[in-house]
Amino acid sequence: MVKRFDVYLCDFGSKLRPCVILSPDEMNNTLPYMLMAPITTNERLFPCRVGVRLKGKQGQVALDMMYTVLKSNLKEKIGTLPENTRLELLDLLKRMFAP
């Protein structure tokens, strides 16, 4: 079962990229697609990025590059974000979309 804040390798045709699931579990349980953001090792000083350490590598969740993908594009679960990173992402999403 796909859950919010799980990290998967996602197939984009030419390569696999690590992505974190952002959509709520209620949506993930019923829809064939989900909202995700890539995890990149190209670190930038953008206000829409959250630092993360995964499998010994430092990177950023790139909320400026959110997109929707089909569940069939998921290839392998590679982890779950820690609680502090989850809270930081939720706070940033609220600030990005709040009036």
C-alpha positions as CSV (number, residue, x, y, z in Angstrom):
1,M,0.0,0.0,0.0
2,V,1.3,3.4,-1.0
3,K,1.4,5.9,1.9
4,R,2.1,9.6,2.2
5,F,5.8,10.4,2.8
6,D,7.0,7.1,1.4
7,V,9.9,7.4,-1.0
8,Y,9.8,5.4,-4.2
9,L,11.9,5.0,-7.3
10,C,9.6,6.3,-10.0
11,D,10.0,5.4,-13.7
12,F,10.0,8.3,-16.1
13,G,10.9,6.4,-19.2
14,S,14.5,7.4,-19.5
15,K,15.5,6.9,-15.9
16,L,14.4,6.1,-12.4
17,R,14.2,9.0,-9.9
18,P,13.5,9.0,-6.1
19,C,10.3,10.8,-5.3
20,V,8.3,11.4,-2.1
21,I,4.5,10.9,-2.1
22,L,2.7,14.0,-1.0
23,S,-1.0,13.2,-1.5
24,P,-3.0,12.1,1.5
25,D,-3.6,8.4,2.1
26,E,-7.3,8.8,1.4
27,M,-6.5,9.7,-2.1
28,N,-3.7,7.2,-2.5
29,N,-6.1,4.4,-1.5
30,T,-8.8,5.3,-4.1
31,L,-7.2,6.9,-7.1
32,P,-4.8,5.4,-9.7
33,Y,-2.5,8.4,-9.4
34,M,-0.8,10.4,-6.7
35,L,0.9,13.7,-6.1
36,M,4.7,13.5,-5.7
37,A,7.8,15.6,-5.6
38,P,11.3,14.5,-6.7
39,I,14.2,14.3,-4.4
40,T,17.2,15.9,-6.0
41,T,20.9,16.0,-5.2
42,N,21.2,19.3,-7.0
43,E,20.9,21.5,-4.0
44,R,19.6,25.0,-4.5
45,L,18.8,27.8,-2.1
46,F,15.1,27.9,-3.1
47,P,12.5,28.6,-0.4
48,C,10.4,25.7,-1.8
49,R,12.9,23.0,-1.0
50,V,13.3,20.9,2.1
51,G,16.6,19.1,3.0
52,V,16.6,15.4,3.4
53,R,19.1,12.6,4.1
54,L,18.2,9.3,2.5
55,K,20.3,6.2,2.2
56,G,23.4,8.1,3.2
57,K,23.0,10.8,0.6
58,Q,22.0,14.5,1.2
59,G,19.4,16.0,-1.1
60,Q,16.3,18.1,-1.3
61,V,12.6,17.5,-1.8
62,A,11.8,19.8,-4.7
63,L,8.3,21.2,-4.0
64,D,8.8,23.5,-7.0
65,M,8.7,20.4,-9.2
66,M,5.6,18.6,-7.9
67,Y,3.6,16.5,-10.3
68,T,1.0,13.7,-10.6
69,V,2.1,10.2,-11.6
70,L,0.3,6.9,-12.0
71,K,0.9,4.2,-9.4
72,S,2.1,2.0,-12.2
73,N,5.2,4.2,-12.5
74,L,6.3,3.2,-9.0
75,K,9.1,0.6,-9.1
76,E,10.6,0.2,-5.7
77,K,10.0,1.6,-2.2
78,I,13.3,2.9,-0.9
79,G,12.3,4.5,2.4
80,T,10.1,6.8,4.4
81,L,10.8,10.3,5.4
82,P,11.5,11.0,9.1
83,E,9.0,12.8,11.3
84,N,10.9,16.1,11.4
85,T,11.1,16.2,7.6
86,R,7.4,15.4,7.3
87,L,6.5,18.3,9.5
88,E,8.8,20.6,7.6
89,L,7.2,19.6,4.3
90,L,3.6,20.1,5.6
91,D,4.5,23.5,7.0
92,L,6.1,24.6,3.7
93,L,3.1,23.3,1.7
94,K,0.7,25.3,4.0
95,R,2.8,28.4,3.4
96,M,2.9,27.9,-0.3
97,F,-0.8,27.4,-0.7
98,A,-2.4,29.4,2.1
99,P,-4.0,32.8,1.2
